[in-house]
Amino acid sequence: MKFCRFISVAGGENAELPHCGILDRDHVQQLVGVPWTEWSTVGKPRPLASVRLLAPVEPRKIVCVGRNYTAHAAELGNEVPKEPLIFLKPSTSVVGPSDAIVLTKYSQRVEHEGELGLVIGRRCSRLNDQENALSYVLGYTCVNDVTARDLQKSDVQFTRAKGFDTFCPVGPHIETEIRPEDLLVETLVNGEIRQSGRTSLMVYPPAFLVRWISRMMTLEPGDLIATGTPAGSAHSLVATLWTFESKGLACCAIRCMLLFGRYKSAAGIG
């Protein structure tokens, strides 16, 4: 199942509030309720062309994992951490697949980091080793952990470099019918593959991350975990097209085009 959030493209004075929905090829079925609680369908399916997809989730917190692929840690001159290296992005950094990534005047080196995102479906805290950690995950989505690399290096800690408004494109949907252990995650720039890695190459796999993070902080429904990026993140201000996808997410992608100093994202759904 592919859960999403959307608004009508009609807009105007009668613009509706965002709705949750289910994507079915070129149509969207509106829901009453949210995916991690009781919900039901309402009305007739709408053509996908008549709506604008938003970020499929509004997380209270975004927990990110750094250096979770050995090759990515090496390309930045870092060692693999002895335990997960986690940091937070603010909820205000989240944008949807048709929103712009606004470049900041404080950085001269903004880079992409395409990642698999885990969307929490049930509250969890202090999970033990015997519990099924993935049973607390609603589904999976694409995340771009946009990073001001020069600020990350100068600040040492990651908050400013990764926390600017619009620095966390998410979507376009949450996929519930895949397994996360061996997905192909790729980033394309102008149609050229820049990042490619399987989730089986993660130092700390998704189930371990959910369990480990739950011992530091309570994870609430709708929270988002960005699981780390493969090697290949690079300076790409001259790019006209960024694509972030996991092949197990039915080619769920975020495309970003440079437009007058702004990166504009557009969703692609296979």
TAUR-V166237 format. One record per residue. PSI is psi in whole degrees, -180 to 180 (none if undefined). Layout:
PSI ; PSI
This chain:
144 ; 102 ; 144 ; 174 ; 146 ; 163 ; 161 ; 144 ; -9 ; -44 ; -143 ; -165 ; -25 ; 23 ; 134 ; 163 ; 161 ; 145 ; 153 ; 152 ; 178 ; 126 ; 133 ; 91 ; -110 ; 23 ; 159 ; 128 ; 120 ; 146 ; 152 ; 121 ; -178 ; 156 ; -27 ; 8 ; -168 ; 136 ; 163 ; 161 ; 155 ; 140 ; -175 ; 152 ; 143 ; 146 ; 138 ; -33 ; -15 ; 0 ; 163 ; 124 ; 135 ; 177 ; 133 ; -5 ; 149 ; 84 ; 145 ; -36 ; 149 ; 112 ; 120 ; 152 ; 123 ; 149 ; 44 ; 2 ; 128 ; -42 ; -36 ; -41 ; -42 ; -39 ; -22 ; 5 ; 28 ; 155 ; 158 ; 129 ; 148 ; -17 ; 163 ; 134 ; 106 ; 152 ; 169 ; 142 ; 144 ; 153 ; -25 ; -8 ; -13 ; 132 ; 165 ; 179 ; -7 ; 9 ; 165 ; 142 ; 114 ; 120 ; 145 ; 144 ; -11 ; -5 ; 143 ; 5 ; 84 ; 130 ; 154 ; 152 ; 94 ; 132 ; 157 ; 130 ; 139 ; 126 ; 120 ; 136 ; -20 ; 146 ; 133 ; 145 ; 133 ; 50 ; 141 ; 174 ; -21 ; -15 ; 148 ; 95 ; -36 ; -14 ; -14 ; -2 ; 126 ; -46 ; -165 ; 148 ; 178 ; 140 ; 139 ; 106 ; 74 ; 135 ; 129 ; 93 ; -37 ; -36 ; -35 ; -41 ; -38 ; -33 ; -22 ; -60 ; 165 ; -4 ; -52 ; -45 ; -29 ; 2 ; 3 ; 150 ; 138 ; 6 ; 19 ; 71 ; 137 ; 140 ; -164 ; -7 ; 171 ; 121 ; 127 ; -9 ; 40 ; 166 ; 141 ; 0 ; -26 ; 56 ; 151 ; 121 ; 123 ; 149 ; 127 ; 138 ; 118 ; 38 ; -5 ; 131 ; 121 ; -31 ; 138 ; 123 ; 149 ; 146 ; -18 ; -14 ; 0 ; 141 ; -44 ; 109 ; 167 ; -45 ; -41 ; -42 ; -45 ; -46 ; -45 ; -44 ; -35 ; -20 ; -13 ; -38 ; 148 ; 132 ; 127 ; 156 ; 132 ; -13 ; 154 ; 133 ; 121 ; 119 ; 6 ; 160 ; 144 ; 174 ; 154 ; -1 ; 139 ; 161 ; 125 ; 38 ; -23 ; -2 ; 146 ; -10 ; 122 ; 138 ; 130 ; 122 ; 153 ; 122 ; -23 ; -8 ; 33 ; 44 ; 34 ; 125 ; 158 ; 124 ; 137 ; 128 ; 137 ; 123 ; 101 ; 48 ; 7 ; 144 ; 120 ; 129 ; 147 ; 138 ; 148 ; 128 ; 121 ; none
